[in-house]
Amino acid sequence: MTALVIRRVIRLVVVLAGVSLVTFAILQVSGDPVALMMPEAPESDRAVLRETMGFNEPLPVQFVKFLGSTARGDFGNSFFHRAPAMPLVLERMPTTLLLTSLALLIAVVVAVPVGIYSAVRRGSLVDQTATLAVFLGQSMPVFWTGIMLILLFAVQWRLLPVSGWDSWAALVLPAITLGTFSAPLFLRIVRSSMLEVIGLDYVRTARAKGVSEWFVICRHALVNAALPLVTVIGLQFGLLLGGAIVTETVFAVPGVGRLIVGAIRQLDFPIVQAAVFLFASIIVLVNFTVDLLYLYLNPQIRVR
C-alpha cells in the first residue's frame, strides 16, 4: 500500500512538472509577447522591455527561471490589473470551485438514483426515458443549455436571475447548466455497472436468503457498482472546471473562467499562465485523491 502511494506521489510530481512546461509553452507559441503587448511601440522600446522581462535569454534558461518562480507561486504581475497574477486568480477560485462542486453534486444526486432504478426496472418507461435523456444530454453544448435555461426560467417565467452571483438563486441556473453536462454520463455508468452487478452470484444468494431488495441493492450491489463511478467522477471534475469557463461567461459569474476569457482578450499572459497551472494542479490533486479512494474501495488493487 505504501509503495503504491509513493509511486502515485512521484507520478503527481512528474505531471506537475509537465504542466509547468505546457504553461511555459503558452507564452512561447503565441509569438513575440512584447510585440503583442506593444503593437505600435518603436523597436527600441520593445527591446528594452524584452531585456527587462528576460525574453532575450535562451529558452532553457527562461524555463529554469520559470520553474523557480512557479515553485514560489510567482507568475509575475498582470499586465492589465497591475497586480500579482496568482493572488488575482486565487481570489476568484472559490467561486469557480463552488460552481463546479454544486454542478457535480447535482449530477450525482440525479444520476445515481435514476441509474439504479433504470437497471432494476430494465425496459420500463423510466429506463427508456433515462436512455433518451442520456442521448439528449450528451449532445447539448453547455452554452446552448445555459441560454435555453435563461430564456425559460429567467426571461419567460422570471423565476431566477439572468446572471450574477449575489444570492442563492443566482447559483441555480449555472449549477444546473454545468451539472447537465455530466449527469447523462454518470447515469449511463451507474446503469451499466448495476446491470452487471445485479446478475452476479452473491446478489442472487442474498436475495435467496430473504434479504430485502432495498438492502441487496444498496448494501451489496451498489458498493461494487460505485467503483467505475468514482473513477469517472475524478475525470469529470476536470472537464467541469473547463466547462465552468463557458458557464461563467454565459451567466456573468465572477470566477476564474471569466477572468481567463478577459485575460485572453487583453493578452494578459501572467493571468492565463497562473490560471492554467492552478487548474491543472487541482485536477492532478483530485485524480490523486480518487486513486487513493480507489485503493481503499478495491482491495484487489492493493493485493496486486
One Martini backbone bead per residue (centre of mass of N, CA, C, O) as a GRO file, in nm:
protein
  304
    1MET     BB    1   0.059   0.062  -0.023
    2THR     BB    2   0.298   0.258   0.012
    3ALA     BB    3   0.422   0.214  -0.270
    4LEU     BB    4   0.179   0.319  -0.426
    5VAL     BB    5   0.175   0.606  -0.310
    6ILE     BB    6   0.461   0.684  -0.400
    7ARG     BB    7   0.408   0.651  -0.703
    8ARG     BB    8   0.182   0.864  -0.714
    9VAL     BB    9   0.358   1.103  -0.620
   10ILE     BB   10   0.564   1.093  -0.848
   11ARG     BB   11   0.357   1.132  -1.073
   12LEU     BB   12   0.258   1.406  -0.975
   13VAL     BB   13   0.528   1.558  -1.013
   14VAL     BB   14   0.559   1.503  -1.315
   15VAL     BB   15   0.297   1.638  -1.404
   16LEU     BB   16   0.363   1.921  -1.293
   17ALA     BB   17   0.609   1.958  -1.474
   18GLY     BB   18   0.447   1.937  -1.738
   19VAL     BB   19   0.263   2.178  -1.676
   20SER     BB   20   0.489   2.387  -1.670
   21LEU     BB   21   0.570   2.350  -1.965
   22VAL     BB   22   0.298   2.425  -2.090
   23THR     BB   23   0.272   2.703  -1.959
   24PHE     BB   24   0.531   2.813  -2.092
   25ALA     BB   25   0.435   2.759  -2.393
   26ILE     BB   26   0.209   2.966  -2.419
   27LEU     BB   27   0.402   3.210  -2.463
   28GLN     BB   28   0.567   3.098  -2.713
   29VAL     BB   29   0.332   3.019  -2.929
   30SER     BB   30   0.212   3.329  -2.947
   31GLY     BB   31   0.479   3.472  -2.974
   32ASP     BB   32   0.562   3.791  -2.936
   33PRO     BB   33   0.482   3.945  -2.647
   34VAL     BB   34   0.576   4.235  -2.697
   35ALA     BB   35   0.427   4.279  -2.969
   36LEU     BB   36   0.143   4.229  -2.840
   37MET     BB   37   0.163   4.456  -2.616
   38MET     BB   38   0.337   4.652  -2.846
   39PRO     BB   39   0.235   4.719  -3.158
   40GLU     BB   40   0.321   5.058  -3.171
   41ALA     BB   41   0.598   5.035  -3.081
   42PRO     BB   42   0.910   5.081  -3.082
   43GLU     BB   43   1.188   4.881  -3.096
   44SER     BB   44   1.341   5.004  -2.857
   45ASP     BB   45   1.117   4.951  -2.644
   46ARG     BB   46   1.102   4.649  -2.686
   47ALA     BB   47   1.395   4.582  -2.607
   48VAL     BB   48   1.373   4.678  -2.314
   49LEU     BB   49   1.144   4.480  -2.230
   50ARG     BB   50   1.291   4.217  -2.297
   51GLU     BB   51   1.524   4.265  -2.096
   52THR     BB   52   1.351   4.296  -1.838
   53MET     BB   53   1.189   4.000  -1.887
   54GLY     BB   54   1.401   3.785  -2.028
   55PHE     BB   55   1.357   3.723  -2.356
   56ASN     BB   56   1.675   3.704  -2.448
   57GLU     BB   57   1.701   3.444  -2.335
   58PRO     BB   58   1.726   3.132  -2.328
   59LEU     BB   59   1.488   2.895  -2.294
   60PRO     BB   60   1.612   2.721  -2.068
   61VAL     BB   61   1.652   2.960  -1.876
   62GLN     BB   62   1.359   3.051  -1.864
   63PHE     BB   63   1.248   2.780  -1.753
   64VAL     BB   64   1.404   2.769  -1.489
   65LYS     BB   65   1.290   3.034  -1.380
   66PHE     BB   66   0.995   2.948  -1.400
   67LEU     BB   67   1.012   2.713  -1.198
   68GLY     BB   68   1.093   2.886  -0.957
   69SER     BB   69   0.840   3.067  -0.964
   70THR     BB   70   0.629   2.840  -0.947
   71ALA     BB   71   0.718   2.730  -0.666
   72ARG     BB   72   0.629   3.030  -0.545
   73GLY     BB   73   0.374   3.146  -0.711
   74ASP     BB   74   0.522   3.319  -0.948
   75PHE     BB   75   0.376   3.504  -1.245
   76GLY     BB   76   0.363   3.783  -1.199
   77ASN     BB   77   0.224   4.058  -1.345
   78SER     BB   78  -0.043   4.207  -1.447
   79PHE     BB   79  -0.099   4.401  -1.724
   80PHE     BB   80  -0.392   4.513  -1.639
   81HIS     BB   81  -0.401   4.514  -1.303
   82ARG     BB   82  -0.126   4.562  -1.159
   83ALA     BB   83  -0.085   4.261  -1.035
   84PRO     BB   84  -0.059   3.977  -0.903
   85ALA     BB   85  -0.174   3.691  -1.049
   86MET     BB   86  -0.235   3.469  -0.836
   87PRO     BB   87  -0.420   3.629  -0.638
   88LEU     BB   88  -0.639   3.682  -0.851
   89VAL     BB   89  -0.710   3.384  -0.891
   90LEU     BB   90  -0.762   3.301  -0.591
   91GLU     BB   91  -1.001   3.499  -0.545
   92ARG     BB   92  -1.189   3.329  -0.771
   93MET     BB   93  -1.182   3.019  -0.708
   94PRO     BB   94  -1.423   2.966  -0.510
   95THR     BB   95  -1.643   3.013  -0.722
   96THR     BB   96  -1.562   2.782  -0.917
   97LEU     BB   97  -1.570   2.550  -0.707
   98LEU     BB   98  -1.865   2.585  -0.629
   99LEU     BB   99  -1.986   2.538  -0.907
  100THR     BB  100  -1.858   2.258  -0.957
  101SER     BB  101  -1.969   2.115  -0.701
  102LEU     BB  102  -2.269   2.159  -0.757
  103ALA     BB  103  -2.275   2.017  -1.030
  104LEU     BB  104  -2.175   1.744  -0.923
  105LEU     BB  105  -2.402   1.699  -0.720
  106ILE     BB  106  -2.638   1.705  -0.917
  107ALA     BB  107  -2.545   1.473  -1.098
  108VAL     BB  108  -2.539   1.252  -0.876
  109VAL     BB  109  -2.828   1.282  -0.754
  110VAL     BB  110  -2.966   1.213  -1.029
  111ALA     BB  111  -2.811   0.958  -1.150
  112VAL     BB  112  -2.812   0.733  -0.935
  113PRO     BB  113  -3.115   0.670  -0.891
  114VAL     BB  114  -3.189   0.641  -1.192
  115GLY     BB  115  -2.981   0.418  -1.258
  116ILE     BB  116  -3.088   0.208  -1.061
  117TYR     BB  117  -3.382   0.194  -1.160
  118SER     BB  118  -3.314   0.119  -1.457
  119ALA     BB  119  -3.179  -0.153  -1.383
  120VAL     BB  120  -3.410  -0.285  -1.217
  121ARG     BB  121  -3.620  -0.154  -1.453
  122ARG     BB  122  -3.583  -0.292  -1.719
  123GLY     BB  123  -3.777  -0.145  -1.985
  124SER     BB  124  -3.903   0.082  -1.873
  125LEU     BB  125  -4.006   0.402  -1.885
  126VAL     BB  126  -3.769   0.512  -1.722
  127ASP     BB  127  -3.546   0.378  -1.887
  128GLN     BB  128  -3.619   0.507  -2.162
  129THR     BB  129  -3.600   0.801  -2.067
  130ALA     BB  130  -3.305   0.788  -1.971
  131THR     BB  131  -3.183   0.714  -2.243
  132LEU     BB  132  -3.278   0.971  -2.386
  133ALA     BB  133  -3.136   1.171  -2.191
  134VAL     BB  134  -2.849   1.087  -2.259
  135PHE     BB  135  -2.848   1.171  -2.557
  136LEU     BB  136  -2.931   1.466  -2.510
  137GLY     BB  137  -2.717   1.557  -2.295
  138GLN     BB  138  -2.456   1.479  -2.481
  139SER     BB  139  -2.556   1.688  -2.730
  140MET     BB  140  -2.538   1.941  -2.540
  141PRO     BB  141  -2.419   2.231  -2.503
  142VAL     BB  142  -2.353   2.444  -2.253
  143PHE     BB  143  -2.438   2.717  -2.380
  144TRP     BB  144  -2.718   2.622  -2.477
  145THR     BB  145  -2.834   2.543  -2.206
  146GLY     BB  146  -2.805   2.820  -2.073
  147ILE     BB  147  -2.983   2.981  -2.270
  148MET     BB  148  -3.242   2.815  -2.232
  149LEU     BB  149  -3.270   2.869  -1.925
  150ILE     BB  150  -3.290   3.173  -1.946
  151LEU     BB  151  -3.544   3.190  -2.128
  152LEU     BB  152  -3.726   3.029  -1.930
  153PHE     BB  153  -3.659   3.123  -1.614
  154ALA     BB  154  -3.594   3.443  -1.668
  155VAL     BB  155  -3.773   3.553  -1.909
  156GLN     BB  156  -4.048   3.399  -1.905
  157TRP     BB  157  -4.090   3.334  -1.572
  158ARG     BB  158  -3.917   3.496  -1.357
  159LEU     BB  159  -3.751   3.311  -1.125
  160LEU     BB  160  -3.455   3.383  -1.223
  161PRO     BB  161  -3.160   3.501  -1.267
  162VAL     BB  162  -2.950   3.569  -1.529
  163SER     BB  163  -2.719   3.686  -1.338
  164GLY     BB  164  -2.460   3.637  -1.124
  165TRP     BB  165  -2.358   3.623  -0.736
  166ASP     BB  166  -2.563   3.725  -0.486
  167SER     BB  167  -2.736   3.455  -0.463
  168TRP     BB  168  -2.881   3.150  -0.454
  169ALA     BB  169  -3.040   3.191  -0.723
  170ALA     BB  170  -2.773   3.235  -0.898
  171LEU     BB  171  -2.678   2.923  -0.877
  172VAL     BB  172  -2.877   2.745  -1.032
  173LEU     BB  173  -2.832   2.769  -1.342
  174PRO     BB  174  -2.525   2.713  -1.357
  175ALA     BB  175  -2.533   2.435  -1.213
  176ILE     BB  176  -2.730   2.293  -1.406
  177THR     BB  177  -2.574   2.336  -1.664
  178LEU     BB  178  -2.317   2.181  -1.570
  179GLY     BB  179  -2.459   1.917  -1.468
  180THR     BB  180  -2.578   1.829  -1.749
  181PHE     BB  181  -2.301   1.737  -1.866
  182SER     BB  182  -2.266   1.474  -1.649
  183ALA     BB  183  -2.525   1.312  -1.584
  184PRO     BB  184  -2.545   1.113  -1.828
  185LEU     BB  185  -2.283   0.963  -1.768
  186PHE     BB  186  -2.347   0.866  -1.483
  187LEU     BB  187  -2.603   0.710  -1.557
  188ARG     BB  188  -2.468   0.509  -1.750
  189ILE     BB  189  -2.268   0.389  -1.547
  190VAL     BB  190  -2.467   0.292  -1.332
  191ARG     BB  191  -2.640   0.112  -1.509
  192SER     BB  192  -2.418  -0.076  -1.616
  193SER     BB  193  -2.308  -0.169  -1.338
  194MET     BB  194  -2.575  -0.281  -1.224
  195LEU     BB  195  -2.631  -0.491  -1.446
  196GLU     BB  196  -2.371  -0.653  -1.377
  197VAL     BB  197  -2.414  -0.706  -1.065
  198ILE     BB  198  -2.720  -0.822  -1.031
  199GLY     BB  199  -2.615  -1.107  -1.180
  200LEU     BB  200  -2.466  -1.211  -0.954
  201ASP     BB  201  -2.431  -1.449  -0.712
  202TYR     BB  202  -2.436  -1.280  -0.442
  203VAL     BB  203  -2.711  -1.146  -0.505
  204ARG     BB  204  -2.882  -1.406  -0.531
  205THR     BB  205  -2.815  -1.509  -0.247
  206ALA     BB  206  -2.938  -1.274  -0.087
  207ARG     BB  207  -3.223  -1.318  -0.195
  208ALA     BB  208  -3.253  -1.620  -0.102
  209LYS     BB  209  -3.231  -1.528   0.215
  210GLY     BB  210  -3.444  -1.270   0.235
  211VAL     BB  211  -3.340  -1.011   0.155
  212SER     BB  212  -3.394  -0.709   0.096
  213GLU     BB  213  -3.392  -0.526  -0.187
  214TRP     BB  214  -3.271  -0.265  -0.076
  215PHE     BB  215  -3.022  -0.398   0.061
  216VAL     BB  216  -2.904  -0.535  -0.188
  217ILE     BB  217  -2.859  -0.280  -0.358
  218CYS     BB  218  -2.705  -0.091  -0.143
  219ARG     BB  219  -2.499  -0.304  -0.003
  220HIS     BB  220  -2.403  -0.488  -0.253
  221ALA     BB  221  -2.423  -0.359  -0.543
  222LEU     BB  222  -2.336  -0.051  -0.515
  223VAL     BB  223  -2.047  -0.080  -0.412
  224ASN     BB  224  -1.935  -0.209  -0.683
  225ALA     BB  225  -2.071  -0.004  -0.889
  226ALA     BB  226  -1.905   0.259  -0.779
  227LEU     BB  227  -1.617   0.238  -0.894
  228PRO     BB  228  -1.650   0.365  -1.180
  229LEU     BB  229  -1.770   0.635  -1.074
  230VAL     BB  230  -1.525   0.741  -0.922
  231THR     BB  231  -1.344   0.770  -1.168
  232VAL     BB  232  -1.531   0.958  -1.338
  233ILE     BB  233  -1.546   1.191  -1.137
  234GLY     BB  234  -1.248   1.269  -1.151
  235LEU     BB  235  -1.251   1.333  -1.456
  236GLN     BB  236  -1.502   1.535  -1.459
  237PHE     BB  237  -1.388   1.765  -1.289
  238GLY     BB  238  -1.207   1.879  -1.511
  239LEU     BB  239  -1.434   1.931  -1.718
  240LEU     BB  240  -1.594   2.126  -1.535
  241LEU     BB  241  -1.378   2.341  -1.518
  242GLY     BB  242  -1.386   2.398  -1.821
  243GLY     BB  243  -1.699   2.453  -1.832
  244ALA     BB  244  -1.691   2.706  -1.642
  245ILE     BB  245  -1.595   2.910  -1.848
  246VAL     BB  246  -1.858   2.918  -2.012
  247THR     BB  247  -2.065   2.956  -1.785
  248GLU     BB  248  -1.949   3.224  -1.671
  249THR     BB  249  -1.995   3.381  -1.934
  250VAL     BB  250  -2.304   3.347  -1.964
  251PHE     BB  251  -2.362   3.437  -1.634
  252ALA     BB  252  -2.157   3.636  -1.510
  253VAL     BB  253  -1.937   3.494  -1.338
  254PRO     BB  254  -1.688   3.573  -1.084
  255GLY     BB  255  -1.451   3.387  -1.207
  256VAL     BB  256  -1.188   3.234  -1.357
  257GLY     BB  257  -1.309   3.199  -1.637
  258ARG     BB  258  -1.367   3.499  -1.687
  259LEU     BB  259  -1.075   3.588  -1.641
  260ILE     BB  260  -0.951   3.433  -1.879
  261VAL     BB  261  -1.109   3.563  -2.109
  262GLY     BB  262  -1.008   3.851  -2.050
  263ALA     BB  263  -0.700   3.785  -2.072
  264ILE     BB  264  -0.702   3.697  -2.368
  265ARG     BB  265  -0.803   3.969  -2.483
  266GLN     BB  266  -0.553   4.131  -2.321
  267LEU     BB  267  -0.285   3.967  -2.316
  268ASP     BB  268  -0.269   3.823  -2.014
  269PHE     BB  269  -0.039   3.595  -1.942
  270PRO     BB  270  -0.012   3.561  -1.630
  271ILE     BB  271  -0.306   3.480  -1.583
  272VAL     BB  272  -0.314   3.231  -1.766
  273GLN     BB  273  -0.085   3.074  -1.634
  274ALA     BB  274  -0.197   3.064  -1.344
  275ALA     BB  275  -0.469   2.928  -1.412
  276VAL     BB  276  -0.367   2.674  -1.554
  277PHE     BB  277  -0.192   2.568  -1.322
  278LEU     BB  278  -0.417   2.553  -1.109
  279PHE     BB  279  -0.608   2.367  -1.255
  280ALA     BB  280  -0.409   2.133  -1.296
  281SER     BB  281  -0.348   2.088  -0.994
  282ILE     BB  282  -0.635   2.016  -0.907
  283ILE     BB  283  -0.673   1.773  -1.095
  284VAL     BB  284  -0.436   1.607  -0.987
  285LEU     BB  285  -0.535   1.594  -0.691
  286VAL     BB  286  -0.804   1.458  -0.748
  287ASN     BB  287  -0.688   1.202  -0.884
  288PHE     BB  288  -0.522   1.119  -0.638
  289THR     BB  289  -0.763   1.081  -0.449
  290VAL     BB  290  -0.904   0.867  -0.624
  291ASP     BB  291  -0.680   0.658  -0.606
  292LEU     BB  292  -0.697   0.620  -0.299
  293LEU     BB  293  -0.998   0.542  -0.293
  294TYR     BB  294  -0.967   0.293  -0.477
  295LEU     BB  295  -0.776   0.138  -0.290
  296TYR     BB  296  -0.990   0.118  -0.062
  297LEU     BB  297  -1.233  -0.018  -0.232
  298ASN     BB  298  -0.999  -0.208  -0.380
  299PRO     BB  299  -0.818  -0.475  -0.270
  300GLN     BB  300  -0.692  -0.598  -0.532
  301ILE     BB  301  -0.489  -0.369  -0.584
  302ARG     BB  302  -0.325  -0.401  -0.323
  303VAL     BB  303  -0.234  -0.689  -0.375
  304ARG     BB  304  -0.095  -0.629  -0.660
   0.00000   0.00000   0.00000
